[in-house]
Amino acid sequence: KAGVTQTPRYLIKTRGQQVTLSCSPISGHRSVSWYQQTPGQGLQFLFEYFSETQRNKGNFPGRFSGRQFSNSRSEMNVSTLELGDSALYLCASSLLGVAQYFGPGTRLTVT
Amino acid sequence: KNEVEQSPQNLTAQEGEFITINCSYSVGISALHWLQQHPGGGIVSLFMLSSGKKKHGRLIATINIQEKHSSLHITASHPRDSAVYICAVIGASSNYQLIWGAGTKLIIKP
């Protein structure tokens, strides 16, 4: 089985722009979770989608949003980028909701 | 106080040494993950356990639910084991959200 894939792997944006990141889970997995990892804050939970519905949400501003499609692929969008949004964004998939399989991450740099 | 505490934060050892990384948590959990993150960011789930002990190759993970403590052991450590090891728990009432420890940075010198 192919693993979790994330695109793009690296991204450079400027402040004020918006960005969309994509995650394709392992085939058959219906849960996709998104995490932000920064050196100062460690790993923080953004949100989880299960069968196209947002099931859990972390403590992030409304600039961070996501969605999940019927094929379980998920996208995460960040609008009005700030310097502090520079981070590694990780996606994890699982069959029922226990995030277990992680993608390689998208490294976002905001300048 | 963080809900998940790991120790040590940093660990440097010589090749061949027996390594122990500890994780203590303060919440009720349904399961605990040990994960490995290599430079570059990729995360691999090593173990998910809710009781007892699991072994995979040179890695052993144990959990004591009563004491709210888990350990990850690496036997015959090797430089390729150098990575950040993260403990994360699934809260009993958190609907599958992971609560993360800060990670332990392990360096194994040849």
Backbone of each chain as ProteinMPNN parsed JSONL, in Angstrom:
{"seq_chain_A": "KAGVTQTPRYLIKTRGQQVTLSCSPISGHRSVSWYQQTPGQGLQFLFEYFSETQRNKGNFPGRFSGRQFSNSRSEMNVSTLELGDSALYLCASSLLGVAQYFGPGTRLTVT", "coords_chain_A": {"N_chain_A": [[0.855, -1.188, 0.0], [0.514, 2.225, -0.796], [2.024, 4.931, 1.016], [1.126, 7.722, 3.158], [0.777, 10.666, 1.362], [2.011, 13.943, 0.767], [1.609, 17.105, -0.668], [2.616, 20.395, -1.699], [6.094, 19.453, -1.073], [7.831, 21.399, -0.219], [7.527, 24.894, 0.285], [7.459, 28.312, -0.407], [6.246, 31.328, 0.657], [4.915, 34.689, 0.722], [4.202, 37.142, 3.257], [0.764, 37.688, 3.919], [-0.19, 36.359, 1.731], [-2.066, 33.464, 0.593], [-2.284, 29.915, 1.176], [-2.501, 26.544, 0.029], [-2.438, 23.289, 1.117], [-1.961, 19.83, 0.413], [-3.123, 16.515, 1.141], [-2.922, 13.086, 0.771], [-4.406, 10.292, 1.991], [-3.612, 6.967, 3.25], [-4.829, 4.349, 1.249], [-8.181, 3.564, 1.808], [-8.242, 4.555, 4.354], [-10.128, 6.674, 6.42], [-9.872, 8.779, 8.084], [-8.252, 11.849, 8.492], [-5.753, 13.751, 9.877], [-4.367, 16.912, 10.76], [-1.324, 18.535, 11.58], [0.73, 21.043, 13.086], [4.099, 21.802, 13.203], [6.473, 23.523, 14.975], [9.655, 24.904, 15.929], [9.528, 26.192, 18.415], [7.038, 25.578, 19.548], [6.559, 22.914, 19.279], [4.713, 19.971, 18.336], [1.506, 20.606, 17.212], [-1.973, 20.14, 17.268], [-4.13, 20.608, 14.563], [-6.622, 20.075, 13.055], [-9.059, 17.447, 12.545], [-10.4, 15.356, 10.081], [-13.074, 13.276, 9.213], [-14.606, 11.088, 7.147], [-15.396, 13.24, 5.433], [-16.226, 15.164, 7.214], [-15.509, 17.629, 9.647], [-14.173, 16.576, 12.561], [-12.76, 17.061, 14.865], [-11.143, 19.884, 16.324], [-8.351, 21.939, 16.72], [-6.732, 24.548, 18.642], [-6.555, 26.941, 16.845], [-6.413, 29.966, 14.868], [-9.114, 31.268, 12.792], [-8.029, 31.584, 10.301], [-6.894, 29.293, 9.521], [-8.015, 26.566, 7.82], [-9.79, 23.687, 6.642], [-10.599, 20.859, 4.539], [-12.247, 17.863, 3.474], [-12.396, 15.485, 0.938], [-14.591, 13.306, -0.971], [-13.07, 11.114, -1.634], [-11.422, 10.85, 0.467], [-9.112, 12.353, 0.404], [-7.453, 15.243, 1.634], [-7.411, 18.758, 2.124], [-5.625, 21.574, 3.334], [-5.963, 24.92, 4.206], [-4.409, 28.055, 4.514], [-4.995, 31.331, 5.17], [-4.075, 34.781, 4.579], [-1.239, 34.842, 5.308], [1.136, 34.737, 7.977], [4.358, 35.56, 9.413], [4.843, 33.834, 11.517], [3.593, 31.542, 10.771], [5.299, 29.931, 9.498], [6.417, 26.717, 9.277], [6.539, 23.138, 9.775], [4.146, 21.223, 8.268], [2.232, 18.568, 9.054], [0.536, 15.681, 8.007], [-1.653, 13.106, 8.945], [-2.91, 9.829, 8.635], [-5.582, 7.519, 9.332], [-7.457, 4.551, 9.975], [-9.721, 4.608, 11.645], [-9.418, 6.817, 13.29], [-7.315, 7.095, 15.051], [-4.495, 8.651, 14.77], [-1.949, 7.436, 12.921], [-0.318, 6.929, 10.783], [1.967, 8.817, 9.208], [2.501, 11.504, 6.933], [5.2, 12.826, 4.881], [5.344, 15.495, 5.319], [4.888, 19.042, 4.764], [6.998, 21.651, 4.246], [6.655, 24.863, 5.087], [7.62, 28.084, 4.372], [7.383, 31.376, 5.324], [7.922, 34.548, 4.146]], "CA_chain_A": [[0.0, 0.0, 0.0], [1.254, 3.476, -0.77], [1.873, 5.635, 2.282], [0.5, 9.031, 3.122], [1.541, 11.606, 0.55], [1.688, 15.343, 0.948], [2.157, 17.997, -1.684], [3.993, 20.171, -2.093], [6.983, 19.156, 0.048], [8.402, 22.672, 0.225], [6.753, 26.022, -0.223], [7.848, 29.626, 0.104], [5.199, 32.318, 0.401], [5.137, 35.958, 1.405], [3.14, 37.545, 4.196], [-0.472, 38.152, 3.329], [-0.687, 35.413, 0.734], [-2.728, 32.291, 1.136], [-1.642, 28.688, 0.723], [-3.274, 25.315, 0.153], [-1.624, 22.078, 1.201], [-2.769, 18.66, 0.1], [-2.745, 15.26, 1.794], [-3.629, 11.893, 0.325], [-4.187, 9.267, 3.016], [-3.488, 5.581, 2.82], [-6.08, 3.879, 0.661], [-9.086, 2.932, 2.766], [-8.299, 5.329, 5.591], [-11.144, 7.717, 6.325], [-9.54, 9.88, 8.988], [-7.047, 12.619, 8.187], [-5.463, 14.781, 10.876], [-3.319, 17.863, 10.399], [-0.537, 19.03, 12.701], [1.746, 22.043, 12.805], [5.27, 21.639, 14.054], [7.429, 24.617, 14.978], [10.684, 24.651, 16.951], [9.183, 26.704, 19.733], [5.769, 25.059, 20.065], [6.421, 21.471, 19.106], [3.624, 19.514, 17.468], [0.193, 21.046, 17.659], [-3.085, 19.6, 16.486], [-4.934, 21.604, 13.843], [-7.978, 19.528, 12.943], [-9.22, 16.089, 12.047], [-11.565, 15.105, 9.252], [-13.484, 11.867, 9.117], [-15.715, 10.982, 6.195], [-15.723, 14.576, 4.907], [-16.718, 16.047, 8.284], [-14.507, 17.991, 10.647], [-14.595, 15.908, 13.793], [-12.043, 17.689, 15.965], [-10.46, 21.102, 15.926], [-7.435, 22.462, 17.714], [-6.878, 25.947, 19.025], [-5.911, 27.774, 15.845], [-7.351, 30.994, 14.376], [-9.948, 30.918, 11.646], [-7.257, 31.625, 9.041], [-6.573, 27.903, 9.209], [-9.222, 25.816, 7.518], [-9.524, 22.463, 5.895], [-11.752, 20.12, 4.03], [-11.947, 16.506, 3.042], [-13.19, 15.112, -0.217], [-15.227, 11.984, -0.865], [-12.041, 10.067, -1.755], [-10.656, 11.004, 1.71], [-8.037, 13.333, 0.287], [-7.758, 16.422, 2.433], [-6.655, 19.979, 1.881], [-5.575, 22.546, 4.41], [-5.761, 26.251, 3.662], [-4.068, 29.12, 5.453], [-5.149, 32.616, 4.5], [-3.372, 35.924, 5.169], [-0.088, 34.232, 5.977], [1.992, 35.506, 8.88], [5.695, 34.969, 9.552], [4.76, 32.756, 12.498], [3.003, 30.331, 10.17], [6.395, 29.107, 8.981], [6.414, 25.493, 10.074], [6.338, 21.878, 9.066], [2.759, 20.805, 8.407], [2.17, 17.112, 8.925], [-0.763, 15.054, 7.834], [-1.638, 11.706, 9.377], [-4.161, 9.149, 8.307], [-5.868, 6.295, 10.061], [-8.707, 3.905, 9.572], [-10.851, 4.996, 12.484], [-9.222, 8.09, 13.963], [-6.089, 7.169, 15.838], [-3.485, 9.029, 13.79], [-0.885, 6.46, 13.064], [0.549, 6.938, 9.617], [2.242, 10.208, 8.921], [3.123, 11.879, 5.684], [6.536, 13.408, 5.026], [5.226, 16.892, 5.73], [5.127, 20.178, 3.866], [7.71, 22.714, 4.97], [6.206, 26.173, 4.618], [8.398, 29.248, 4.813], [6.723, 32.641, 5.026], [8.935, 35.624, 4.202]], "C_chain_A": [[0.882, 1.227, 0.0], [0.998, 4.165, 0.557], [1.117, 6.929, 2.101], [1.37, 9.969, 2.284], [1.054, 13.016, 0.787], [2.344, 16.147, -0.159], [1.758, 19.427, -1.38], [4.864, 19.826, -0.882], [7.576, 20.436, 0.626], [7.662, 23.81, -0.452], [7.285, 27.305, 0.406], [6.779, 30.623, -0.316], [5.572, 33.616, 1.104], [3.94, 36.287, 2.294], [1.926, 38.058, 3.444], [-1.045, 37.219, 2.271], [-1.465, 34.301, 1.414], [-2.111, 31.036, 0.506], [-2.586, 27.505, 0.926], [-2.331, 24.131, 0.113], [-2.528, 20.865, 1.005], [-2.224, 17.405, 0.774], [-3.588, 14.128, 1.222], [-3.358, 10.77, 1.322], [-3.949, 7.899, 2.387], [-4.851, 5.107, 2.327], [-6.928, 3.151, 1.709], [-9.187, 3.672, 4.082], [-9.269, 6.492, 5.426], [-10.848, 8.924, 7.205], [-8.237, 10.535, 8.562], [-6.911, 13.71, 9.242], [-4.33, 15.649, 10.378], [-2.654, 18.396, 11.661], [0.435, 20.093, 12.201], [2.914, 21.805, 13.748], [6.208, 22.813, 13.873], [8.448, 24.364, 16.071], [10.25, 25.098, 18.34], [7.971, 26.04, 20.356], [5.635, 23.553, 19.937], [5.285, 21.146, 18.153], [2.299, 19.965, 18.038], [-0.881, 20.582, 16.685], [-3.872, 20.737, 15.851], [-6.386, 21.166, 13.748], [-7.93, 18.113, 12.402], [-10.492, 16.001, 11.233], [-11.813, 13.606, 9.177], [-14.709, 11.83, 8.223], [-16.283, 12.353, 5.822], [-16.221, 15.56, 5.957], [-15.576, 16.369, 9.239], [-14.97, 17.457, 11.987], [-13.963, 16.539, 15.022], [-11.328, 18.916, 15.444], [-9.555, 21.55, 17.063], [-7.65, 23.949, 17.911], [-6.097, 26.859, 18.081], [-6.917, 28.803, 15.336], [-8.072, 30.535, 13.113], [-9.24, 30.999, 10.308], [-6.878, 30.226, 8.583], [-7.874, 27.144, 8.979], [-8.858, 24.577, 6.727], [-10.785, 21.895, 5.311], [-11.289, 18.734, 3.613], [-12.914, 16.137, 1.934], [-13.721, 13.677, -0.064], [-14.217, 10.841, -1.014], [-11.069, 10.1, -0.575], [-9.447, 11.921, 1.6], [-8.442, 14.601, 1.043], [-6.884, 17.588, 1.989], [-6.716, 20.858, 3.124], [-5.245, 23.9, 3.798], [-5.385, 27.22, 4.783], [-4.155, 30.426, 4.689], [-4.353, 33.688, 5.252], [-2.167, 35.444, 5.992], [0.686, 35.231, 6.821], [3.334, 34.791, 8.996], [5.659, 33.752, 10.483], [4.123, 31.49, 11.967], [4.069, 29.449, 9.552], [6.548, 27.88, 9.866], [6.42, 24.294, 9.147], [4.899, 21.45, 9.324], [2.672, 19.327, 8.073], [0.729, 16.647, 8.833], [-0.638, 13.607, 8.291], [-2.967, 11.07, 9.038], [-4.351, 7.916, 9.168], [-7.219, 5.772, 9.617], [-9.884, 4.489, 10.34], [-10.651, 6.322, 13.201], [-8.007, 8.183, 14.831], [-4.945, 7.414, 14.87], [-2.261, 8.149, 13.939], [0.12, 6.499, 11.931], [0.722, 8.375, 9.164], [2.823, 10.382, 7.534], [4.468, 12.529, 5.942], [6.51, 14.873, 5.452], [5.428, 17.864, 4.584], [5.814, 21.261, 4.692], [7.36, 24.045, 4.335], [7.099, 27.248, 5.216], [7.667, 30.5, 4.367], [7.745, 33.759, 5.195], [8.272, 36.997, 4.185]], "O_chain_A": [[1.886, 1.275, 0.711], [-0.069, 4.025, 1.155], [0.547, 7.201, 1.044], [2.58, 10.042, 2.495], [-0.137, 13.264, 0.979], [3.489, 15.898, -0.535], [0.669, 19.662, -0.855], [4.382, 19.908, 0.248], [7.794, 20.533, 1.833], [7.232, 23.705, -1.6], [7.53, 27.363, 1.612], [6.452, 30.743, -1.496], [6.442, 33.634, 1.974], [2.834, 35.782, 2.105], [2.053, 38.777, 2.453], [-2.233, 37.278, 1.953], [-1.515, 34.209, 2.641], [-1.496, 31.098, -0.559], [-3.368, 27.475, 1.876], [-1.527, 23.988, -0.808], [-3.7, 20.875, 1.38], [-1.015, 17.257, 0.953], [-4.816, 14.206, 1.194], [-2.215, 10.342, 1.482], [-4.067, 7.71, 1.177], [-5.886, 5.424, 2.913], [-6.454, 2.247, 2.398], [-10.122, 3.443, 4.851], [-9.238, 7.205, 4.423], [-11.493, 9.965, 7.084], [-7.243, 9.857, 8.304], [-7.835, 14.491, 9.47], [-3.442, 15.184, 9.664], [-3.31, 18.671, 12.666], [0.898, 20.054, 11.061], [2.727, 21.627, 14.951], [6.684, 23.078, 12.769], [8.145, 23.677, 17.047], [10.575, 24.446, 19.332], [7.883, 25.949, 21.581], [4.674, 22.977, 20.448], [4.94, 21.94, 17.278], [2.003, 19.732, 19.21], [-0.717, 20.626, 15.465], [-4.234, 21.705, 16.518], [-7.275, 21.816, 14.299], [-6.916, 17.651, 11.879], [-11.538, 16.507, 11.64], [-10.889, 12.797, 9.091], [-15.723, 12.465, 8.512], [-17.491, 12.583, 5.891], [-16.601, 16.68, 5.618], [-14.781, 15.499, 9.595], [-16.028, 17.837, 12.489], [-14.562, 16.55, 16.098], [-10.954, 18.984, 14.273], [-9.953, 21.54, 18.228], [-8.617, 24.529, 17.416], [-5.103, 27.471, 18.472], [-8.124, 28.561, 15.361], [-7.691, 29.558, 12.468], [-9.768, 30.545, 9.293], [-6.58, 30.001, 7.41], [-8.733, 27.094, 9.859], [-7.747, 24.45, 6.211], [-11.888, 22.383, 5.555], [-10.099, 18.48, 3.428], [-14.104, 16.446, 1.999], [-13.341, 12.949, 0.853], [-14.479, 9.723, -0.57], [-10.02, 9.457, -0.611], [-8.82, 12.234, 2.612], [-9.614, 14.974, 1.082], [-5.756, 17.401, 1.534], [-7.707, 20.881, 3.855], [-4.346, 24.006, 2.964], [-5.976, 27.197, 5.863], [-3.473, 30.612, 3.681], [-4.005, 33.51, 6.419], [-2.108, 35.626, 7.208], [0.868, 36.39, 6.449], [3.448, 33.596, 8.722], [6.361, 32.766, 10.257], [4.116, 30.467, 12.652], [3.776, 28.332, 9.125], [6.782, 28.0, 11.068], [6.322, 24.412, 7.926], [4.482, 21.33, 10.476], [2.993, 18.896, 6.966], [-0.163, 17.168, 9.503], [0.38, 12.961, 8.044], [-4.019, 11.701, 9.143], [-3.386, 7.341, 9.67], [-8.004, 6.467, 8.972], [-10.915, 4.822, 9.756], [-11.624, 6.906, 13.68], [-7.688, 9.269, 15.314], [-4.474, 6.482, 14.218], [-1.619, 8.137, 14.989], [1.283, 6.138, 12.111], [-0.235, 9.053, 8.789], [3.541, 9.519, 7.028], [4.839, 12.759, 7.093], [7.521, 15.422, 5.889], [6.054, 17.545, 3.573], [5.284, 21.724, 5.702], [7.722, 24.319, 3.191], [7.299, 27.301, 6.43], [7.367, 30.671, 3.185], [8.357, 33.899, 6.254], [8.961, 38.016, 4.226]]}, "seq_chain_B": "KNEVEQSPQNLTAQEGEFITINCSYSVGISALHWLQQHPGGGIVSLFMLSSGKKKHGRLIATINIQEKHSSLHITASHPRDSAVYICAVIGASSNYQLIWGAGTKLIIKP", "coords_chain_B": {"N_chain_B": [[1.952, 22.888, 34.041], [2.867, 20.434, 31.706], [0.743, 18.071, 30.078], [1.872, 15.774, 29.12], [4.964, 14.566, 29.792], [8.329, 14.278, 28.91], [11.448, 12.62, 29.412], [14.989, 12.052, 29.107], [15.398, 15.462, 27.821], [17.382, 15.777, 25.984], [19.752, 13.452, 24.763], [22.828, 11.951, 24.589], [24.766, 9.311, 23.479], [27.05, 6.51, 23.334], [27.678, 4.311, 20.594], [26.143, 1.167, 20.812], [25.301, 1.304, 23.421], [22.718, 0.866, 25.912], [19.606, 2.333, 25.707], [17.275, 4.425, 27.343], [14.229, 6.063, 27.289], [11.926, 8.148, 28.86], [8.431, 8.608, 29.613], [5.914, 10.424, 31.082], [2.547, 10.924, 32.05], [-0.4, 12.854, 32.715], [-3.063, 12.581, 32.363], [-6.098, 10.656, 31.885], [-5.849, 7.914, 29.697], [-6.463, 6.331, 26.522], [-4.713, 5.083, 24.882], [-1.189, 4.955, 24.043], [1.321, 6.443, 22.076], [4.539, 5.819, 20.695], [6.742, 7.658, 18.791], [8.948, 8.295, 16.04], [11.055, 10.754, 14.816], [12.896, 11.801, 12.141], [15.681, 13.914, 11.098], [14.602, 16.449, 8.865], [11.991, 15.842, 9.04], [10.106, 13.709, 8.674], [7.782, 11.533, 10.207], [7.5, 8.553, 12.02], [5.444, 6.065, 13.246], [6.25, 4.141, 15.968], [5.338, 2.442, 18.031], [2.108, 1.604, 19.265], [0.489, 1.436, 22.235], [-1.491, 0.101, 24.905], [-1.306, -1.316, 27.148], [1.026, -3.258, 29.097], [3.715, -4.543, 27.254], [5.642, -4.07, 24.296], [7.577, -5.305, 21.568], [9.905, -4.641, 19.024], [12.209, -5.619, 16.924], [15.147, -4.077, 17.881], [13.904, -2.395, 19.569], [11.955, -1.65, 22.43], [8.926, -1.144, 24.072], [7.274, -0.121, 26.984], [4.477, 0.092, 29.204], [2.934, 1.421, 32.08], [-0.035, 1.558, 33.31], [-1.234, 2.179, 35.767], [0.716, 3.709, 37.057], [0.951, 5.713, 35.249], [2.96, 5.917, 33.246], [5.434, 5.451, 30.761], [8.008, 3.734, 28.994], [10.584, 3.841, 26.545], [12.838, 1.7, 25.15], [16.034, 1.177, 23.717], [18.015, -1.272, 22.5], [21.47, -2.18, 22.072], [22.351, 0.241, 20.707], [22.608, 2.284, 17.738], [24.232, 4.493, 15.409], [22.321, 5.149, 13.432], [20.016, 5.226, 14.833], [19.763, 7.734, 15.759], [17.687, 10.394, 16.326], [14.632, 12.235, 16.862], [12.603, 11.29, 19.494], [9.274, 10.825, 20.203], [6.693, 10.965, 22.539], [3.272, 10.363, 22.637], [-0.04, 10.738, 23.748], [-3.31, 9.321, 23.652], [-6.003, 10.835, 24.733], [-8.433, 9.747, 27.087], [-10.915, 10.859, 26.8], [-10.732, 12.393, 24.545], [-11.493, 11.996, 22.0], [-9.82, 10.834, 20.04], [-7.798, 12.716, 19.611], [-4.34, 13.466, 19.676], [-2.136, 13.98, 22.382], [0.786, 15.599, 22.74], [4.162, 14.872, 23.761], [7.193, 16.754, 24.37], [9.319, 15.683, 23.091], [12.374, 13.769, 22.742], [15.647, 14.316, 22.016], [17.841, 12.244, 20.516], [21.171, 11.313, 20.182], [23.425, 9.159, 18.782], [26.675, 8.273, 19.037], [29.318, 7.115, 16.938]], "CA_chain_B": [[2.591, 21.585, 33.84], [2.379, 19.766, 30.517], [0.052, 16.807, 30.34], [2.79, 14.691, 28.764], [6.337, 14.979, 30.068], [9.349, 13.306, 28.511], [12.809, 12.834, 29.9], [15.518, 13.411, 29.108], [15.113, 16.243, 26.61], [18.477, 15.464, 25.075], [20.529, 12.304, 25.206], [23.93, 11.555, 23.713], [25.33, 8.052, 23.965], [27.961, 5.818, 22.43], [27.129, 3.153, 19.892], [26.114, -0.062, 21.599], [24.707, 1.507, 24.743], [21.289, 0.637, 26.13], [18.983, 3.649, 25.825], [15.921, 4.487, 27.914], [13.537, 7.355, 27.24], [10.749, 8.034, 29.719], [7.26, 9.444, 29.332], [4.901, 10.428, 32.136], [1.382, 11.691, 31.633], [-1.255, 13.168, 33.87], [-4.475, 12.426, 31.996], [-6.509, 9.297, 31.562], [-5.595, 7.687, 28.286], [-6.914, 5.072, 25.931], [-3.522, 4.452, 24.307], [0.005, 5.8, 23.989], [2.175, 6.254, 20.905], [5.922, 6.258, 20.58], [7.003, 8.004, 17.402], [10.329, 8.646, 15.74], [11.136, 11.785, 13.788], [14.257, 12.004, 11.666], [15.926, 15.238, 10.507], [13.832, 16.53, 7.628], [10.612, 15.944, 9.499], [9.242, 12.542, 8.576], [7.455, 10.877, 11.481], [7.116, 7.149, 11.919], [4.899, 5.518, 14.484], [6.983, 2.948, 16.351], [4.458, 1.577, 18.818], [0.935, 2.109, 19.959], [0.201, 0.434, 23.255], [-2.409, 0.494, 25.971], [-0.941, -2.074, 28.351], [2.097, -4.224, 28.968], [5.019, -4.363, 26.614], [5.741, -4.47, 22.896], [8.959, -5.364, 21.106], [10.08, -4.698, 17.577], [13.645, -5.541, 16.692], [15.918, -3.611, 19.05], [13.076, -1.44, 20.315], [10.996, -2.209, 23.382], [8.13, -0.123, 24.735], [6.48, -0.62, 28.104], [3.569, 1.082, 29.783], [2.323, 1.094, 33.359], [-1.226, 2.415, 33.338], [-1.471, 2.653, 37.144], [1.69, 4.76, 37.369], [0.888, 6.703, 34.164], [4.341, 6.029, 32.825], [5.862, 4.555, 29.696], [9.413, 3.834, 28.633], [11.047, 3.301, 25.27], [14.211, 1.228, 25.282], [16.739, 0.771, 22.505], [19.164, -2.104, 22.836], [22.563, -2.142, 21.091], [22.062, 1.446, 19.91], [23.401, 2.477, 16.525], [24.087, 5.889, 14.949], [21.098, 5.378, 12.654], [18.911, 5.455, 15.78], [19.739, 9.153, 16.093], [16.418, 10.971, 15.892], [13.82, 12.718, 17.987], [11.597, 10.305, 19.879], [8.142, 11.574, 20.754], [5.625, 10.224, 23.197], [1.992, 11.043, 22.467], [-1.111, 9.927, 24.317], [-4.67, 9.538, 23.185], [-6.783, 11.039, 25.937], [-9.592, 8.861, 27.192], [-12.127, 11.545, 26.354], [-10.337, 13.419, 23.581], [-11.973, 11.656, 20.66], [-8.702, 10.482, 19.166], [-6.729, 13.702, 19.523], [-3.086, 13.11, 20.325], [-1.496, 14.975, 23.236], [2.185, 15.305, 22.444], [5.29, 15.28, 24.569], [8.088, 17.69, 23.678], [10.319, 14.938, 22.33], [13.724, 13.542, 23.25], [16.598, 14.275, 20.91], [18.843, 11.215, 20.776], [22.33, 11.25, 19.294], [24.286, 8.007, 19.048], [27.99, 8.503, 18.422], [29.994, 5.852, 16.563]], "C_chain_B": [[1.99, 20.929, 32.6], [1.725, 18.444, 30.888], [0.914, 15.604, 30.02], [4.217, 15.213, 28.926], [7.294, 13.879, 29.636], [10.671, 13.654, 29.156], [13.712, 11.729, 29.38], [15.106, 14.176, 27.854], [16.142, 15.953, 25.544], [19.283, 14.312, 25.651], [21.58, 11.978, 24.16], [24.577, 10.32, 24.301], [26.267, 7.468, 22.919], [27.255, 4.625, 21.795], [27.211, 1.921, 20.788], [25.457, 0.093, 22.953], [23.215, 1.208, 24.746], [20.658, 1.988, 26.451], [17.595, 3.518, 26.444], [15.405, 5.917, 27.835], [12.222, 7.185, 27.994], [9.651, 9.016, 29.343], [6.285, 9.299, 30.488], [3.748, 11.31, 31.701], [0.421, 11.839, 32.803], [-2.739, 12.986, 33.577], [-4.81, 10.953, 31.833], [-6.34, 9.075, 30.071], [-6.265, 6.406, 27.817], [-5.747, 4.347, 25.272], [-2.387, 5.46, 24.269], [0.821, 5.419, 22.762], [3.617, 6.567, 21.261], [6.194, 6.476, 19.108], [8.456, 8.431, 17.246], [10.316, 9.677, 14.605], [12.592, 12.018, 13.432], [14.435, 13.43, 11.167], [15.26, 15.325, 9.149], [12.354, 16.415, 7.904], [9.777, 14.69, 9.486], [9.025, 11.862, 9.908], [6.991, 9.462, 11.217], [6.578, 6.711, 13.266], [5.621, 4.216, 14.796], [6.071, 1.947, 17.045], [3.2, 2.336, 19.18], [0.56, 1.045, 20.974], [-0.722, 0.99, 24.325], [-2.159, -0.302, 27.239], [0.295, -2.899, 28.046], [3.306, -3.744, 28.195], [4.923, -4.789, 25.159], [7.196, -4.411, 22.482], [8.978, -5.425, 19.589], [11.556, -4.512, 17.287], [14.374, -5.146, 17.963], [15.126, -2.636, 19.926], [12.08, -2.168, 21.203], [10.248, -1.046, 24.013], [7.313, -0.779, 25.828], [5.568, 0.483, 28.593], [3.02, 0.535, 31.091], [1.159, 2.058, 33.537], [-1.458, 2.988, 34.734], [-0.54, 3.807, 37.499], [1.709, 5.865, 36.322], [2.297, 6.985, 33.64], [4.622, 5.015, 31.725], [7.343, 4.77, 29.445], [9.64, 3.242, 27.248], [12.515, 2.925, 25.457], [14.761, 0.879, 23.906], [17.945, -0.046, 22.941], [20.2, -2.014, 21.713], [22.403, -0.956, 20.145], [23.097, 1.632, 18.791], [23.235, 3.925, 16.078], [22.826, 6.15, 14.133], [19.86, 5.524, 13.545], [18.792, 6.933, 16.161], [18.503, 9.803, 15.479], [15.78, 11.638, 17.102], [12.735, 11.684, 18.247], [10.495, 11.025, 20.647], [7.137, 10.61, 21.349], [4.334, 11.023, 23.005], [0.894, 10.142, 23.006], [-2.436, 10.289, 23.675], [-5.52, 9.628, 24.439], [-8.036, 10.183, 25.924], [-10.858, 9.539, 26.679], [-11.858, 12.538, 25.24], [-10.75, 13.086, 22.164], [-10.84, 11.555, 19.65], [-7.649, 11.562, 18.996], [-5.506, 13.209, 20.269], [-2.593, 14.282, 21.17], [-0.008, 14.645, 23.22], [3.128, 15.696, 23.574], [6.203, 16.158, 23.72], [9.163, 16.972, 22.865], [11.64, 14.811, 23.053], [14.648, 13.43, 22.058], [17.724, 13.314, 21.27], [19.939, 11.268, 19.722], [23.175, 10.056, 19.719], [25.593, 8.212, 18.289], [28.654, 7.171, 18.091], [31.221, 5.609, 17.431]], "O_chain_B": [[0.77, 20.867, 32.449], [2.095, 17.791, 31.864], [0.715, 14.529, 30.585], [4.617, 16.178, 28.275], [7.099, 12.705, 29.952], [10.976, 14.819, 29.411], [13.269, 10.592, 29.223], [14.531, 13.598, 26.932], [15.828, 15.889, 24.355], [19.471, 14.209, 26.863], [21.263, 11.756, 22.992], [24.9, 10.286, 25.488], [26.268, 7.889, 21.762], [26.36, 4.02, 22.385], [28.229, 1.675, 21.436], [25.091, -0.905, 23.575], [22.545, 1.288, 23.716], [21.11, 2.699, 27.348], [16.838, 2.609, 26.107], [16.072, 6.858, 28.265], [11.499, 6.209, 27.795], [9.91, 10.104, 28.827], [5.878, 8.191, 30.835], [3.957, 12.334, 31.051], [0.435, 11.051, 33.749], [-3.578, 13.212, 34.449], [-3.926, 10.113, 31.665], [-6.655, 9.955, 29.27], [-6.588, 5.522, 28.61], [-5.785, 3.127, 25.118], [-2.596, 6.661, 24.44], [0.992, 4.24, 22.449], [3.883, 7.479, 22.043], [5.921, 5.611, 18.276], [9.1, 8.869, 18.199], [9.657, 9.493, 13.581], [13.412, 12.377, 14.277], [13.451, 14.096, 10.843], [15.339, 14.384, 8.358], [11.538, 16.846, 7.089], [8.804, 14.61, 10.236], [9.976, 11.636, 10.657], [6.196, 9.205, 10.313], [7.193, 6.96, 14.303], [5.609, 3.289, 13.987], [6.036, 0.767, 16.697], [3.222, 3.551, 19.376], [0.338, -0.112, 20.617], [-0.73, 2.188, 24.608], [-2.73, -0.002, 28.287], [0.582, -3.205, 26.889], [3.846, -2.669, 28.457], [4.218, -5.74, 24.822], [7.96, -3.58, 22.973], [8.201, -6.141, 18.958], [12.092, -3.408, 17.386], [14.237, -5.8, 18.997], [15.646, -2.12, 20.915], [11.454, -3.15, 20.804], [10.863, -0.07, 24.443], [6.733, -1.848, 25.635], [5.856, 1.667, 28.415], [2.687, -0.644, 31.202], [1.35, 3.226, 33.874], [-1.835, 4.152, 34.872], [-0.947, 4.764, 38.157], [2.416, 6.859, 36.492], [2.752, 8.128, 33.6], [4.127, 3.888, 31.746], [7.867, 5.863, 29.661], [8.985, 2.283, 26.84], [13.327, 3.749, 25.875], [14.05, 0.357, 23.047], [18.802, 0.448, 23.674], [19.853, -1.798, 20.551], [22.328, -1.129, 18.928], [24.251, 1.212, 18.882], [22.196, 4.529, 16.343], [22.312, 7.269, 14.143], [18.788, 5.899, 13.071], [17.826, 7.332, 16.813], [18.304, 9.765, 14.265], [16.316, 11.609, 18.21], [12.037, 11.257, 17.328], [10.757, 11.741, 21.613], [6.782, 9.592, 20.755], [4.325, 12.239, 23.197], [0.888, 8.936, 22.759], [-2.645, 11.412, 23.218], [-5.736, 8.63, 25.128], [-8.622, 9.931, 24.871], [-11.767, 8.873, 26.183], [-12.668, 13.435, 25.007], [-10.402, 13.804, 21.227], [-10.902, 12.118, 18.557], [-6.672, 11.336, 18.282], [-5.608, 12.616, 21.343], [-2.627, 15.431, 20.731], [0.408, 13.561, 23.629], [2.93, 16.705, 24.252], [6.013, 16.289, 22.511], [9.838, 17.591, 22.042], [11.985, 15.652, 23.884], [14.471, 12.57, 21.196], [18.471, 13.549, 22.22], [19.665, 11.268, 18.522], [23.589, 9.956, 20.874], [25.61, 8.311, 17.062], [28.566, 6.216, 18.862], [31.908, 4.603, 17.26]]}, "name": "protein", "num_of_chains": 2, "seq": "KAGVTQTPRYLIKTRGQQVTLSCSPISGHRSVSWYQQTPGQGLQFLFEYFSETQRNKGNFPGRFSGRQFSNSRSEMNVSTLELGDSALYLCASSLLGVAQYFGPGTRLTVTKNEVEQSPQNLTAQEGEFITINCSYSVGISALHWLQQHPGGGIVSLFMLSSGKKKHGRLIATINIQEKHSSLHITASHPRDSAVYICAVIGASSNYQLIWGAGTKLIIKP"}
